[in-house]
Amino acid sequence: MRSPKAAVPRSLTRLRRLCLALPEAREKVSHGAPTFLVEQGKVFAMFASKANHHGAGRDAVWLNAAPGNQAMMIEAAPEQYFRPPYVGPSGWVGVWLDGVAVDWDELAELLRDSWRLAAPKKLLARLAKD
């Protein structure tokens, strides 16, 4: 008898749609979590599931933030943003995907910003010409 497939959290489905809509975005599993990269290179977002130690009991996404933005975001809305383990010291910010109503439009903008920080200069230049 096969075990039933685990349900994909709705928050991951929505996150996946936003991330993969970005140019040259790819998904792979890294450290047991859905991770989103630009081309085959840099990571711009990681899903942290409430079901494992990365999510600490809550679904979240970790994304790269411009210098100084992490502290400003957490101070402005600590119920929405947090400093994630492992990547937080490098300026990444965590965004809770449960509890407080998620502003998916705002999250899409944050993901685009994170994507831009990770995108190769050649890709950014090519897209600027289009």
N, C-alpha and C positions, 0 to 999 in steps of 0.2 A: 504494500500500500504506500503510495507516494504521499509525502507531506504537502499540505496546501501551500501555495505560493503566498508569501507575505504580501500584504496589501501595501501599495506604494502610497505614502502620505500625500494628501492633496497639496500640501505646501511644496513638496518636491516636484510634483507634476507642474505646478505653476512656475516654480523656479527654473526648472528644466526648459520650459517654453521660452522664458525670457532670455536665458543664457544662450540657448542654441539659435536664437534669432539674430544674435550679433555676428558680424562678418567673421568667417573662418573659425568660429567657435567649435570646439570638440568637447566630448565628455569621455572621461575614463574613470575607473575606480582606482583610487589611491588611498592607502591606509584604511581600506574598507569603506570608503565614502565616495559618493558621486562627486567628481571634481571636474571643473570646467577650465579649459585651456584655450589660448589663442593659437591657432594652427597646431603644431605639435610641440609648442614651446611652453611659455610661462602660464602658470595658474592665475586665474582672475577671480575664481569663486569656488567655495567648497561647501557642500551640504553637511550639516552636523545633525545627525538624527537623535531624537530623544531616546531611541532604543539602544544607544551605545554611549560610551564614556565621552565622546566628542560633544554630544549635545547636552550632557548633564541633565537629562530628563525633559528637555524641551527641544523642539525642532528649531534650527537656526541656519543661517548662512554666514560664512566668513568671507569677507572680501577685502581687497586691497584698498587703502585710502591714501589720499595725498597727504604729505607731511603736515602734521598739526591737526588734521581733520578728526582723527580718532578721539582725542581728548575732548575736542569741541562737541562732537556728536554725543559722546557718553555723558558729558556734563549737561547738555541741553535736554537729553531724553534718556535717562538711565533705565527706564522701563522698556525701552525699545532697542537700545544699543548697549554693547558690552565689549570688554577686552577679551578676545578669545585666547585659550591656551595655545602654546607653541608659536603661533604667528603674531599674536598680540604685541610682543615686544618689537616687532618689525613694522608696526603701524597699522596692521590689519584691524578691522572692526567687525564685530559680530552683530547680526541683526536677528532678533527673535522673530520667528514666523508663527508664533502662537500667542495667546494671551491678548495683548493689546492689538486692536484691529490693525492689520498690516496695510500700509498704503503701498499697493503694488506698483503704482505709477512712480512713486518716489524710489522704491526699490529698483525699478527698471533704470532710473537715472543713475543710482549708485552703482549698479552693475555695469552700465556703460562707462562710467568714470573708471572703475576698476579695470575693465577691459582695455581702455585707452592706456592705462599705466603699464599693462602687460604686453600690449601689441608691439610688434616690431616696427621700427621707423619706416621701413619700406612699405609695409601694409598701410600705415597711416597716410603716407604720402600718396600711395595709389588711390586710396579712398577719397582723399582731398581733391584729386583731379576729376573724380567722377561726378 
